[in-house]
Amino acid sequence: MDTSEAVFRALLSITVTLAIVLLVFVPFQEPGSAGRVVSILALSIQAVMIVIATAGLYFGWEPFAFFDEM
């Protein structure tokens, strides 16, 4: 496993875990409250991170290839 794949796998696993935890607590928040707004914004950022990590793994993108050469 190269460095880029390891980074994408770690990013994906951490982000999915945090998104699941956040999704568990969203129903208990009052609609329209500041906490709910922050939770929705955090979920949208996490969704973007999940898409990027999944695309990086799927397409074999290697932005950290220079670490493998060291």
C-alpha atoms as one frame of an Amber mdcrd trajectory, in Angstrom:
protein
   0.000   0.000   0.000   1.414   3.341  -0.969   1.237   6.518   1.072  -1.605
   8.120  -0.868  -3.846   5.096  -0.456  -3.097   4.956   3.271  -3.936   8.660
   3.673  -7.202   8.300   1.741  -8.209   5.199   3.725  -7.468   6.925   7.037
  -9.330  10.061   5.965 -12.308   7.997   4.838 -12.517   5.913   8.005 -12.177
   8.882  10.364 -14.658  11.011   8.432 -17.272   8.244   8.168 -16.964   7.564
  11.900 -17.431  11.235  12.766 -20.364  11.539  10.352 -22.105   8.548  11.921
 -21.639   9.957  15.417 -22.963  13.326  14.281 -25.951  11.731  12.526 -26.879
   9.979  15.773 -27.095  13.288  17.642 -28.843  15.407  14.987 -32.376  14.127
  15.790 -31.966  15.236  19.405 -31.201  18.825  18.465 -33.890  21.467  18.305
 -34.689  22.459  14.710 -33.456  25.951  13.917 -31.016  26.102  16.819 -27.428
  27.207  16.372 -26.165  23.737  17.254 -28.301  22.167  14.540 -26.976  24.628
  11.954 -23.392  23.846  12.921 -24.143  20.117  12.754 -25.603  20.420   9.254
 -22.612  22.460   8.090 -20.221  19.892   9.592 -22.102  17.080   7.864 -21.845
  18.850   4.525 -18.096  19.303   4.937 -17.749  15.658   5.932 -19.766  14.591
   2.886 -17.354  16.479   0.634 -14.397  14.841   2.382 -15.976  11.399   1.928
 -16.498  12.047  -1.800 -12.893  13.235  -2.231 -11.416  10.269  -0.345 -13.603
   7.787  -2.228 -12.723   9.338  -5.575  -9.037   9.318  -4.664  -9.187   5.604
  -3.852 -11.304   4.728  -6.877  -9.241   6.594  -9.456  -5.867   5.815  -7.869
  -4.923   9.452  -7.411  -1.456   9.752  -5.848  -0.861  13.282  -4.539   1.558
  11.957  -1.895   3.739   9.900  -4.257   6.812  11.939  -3.346   6.760  10.324
   0.132   7.166   6.897  -1.484  10.378   8.013  -3.189  12.124   8.898   0.061
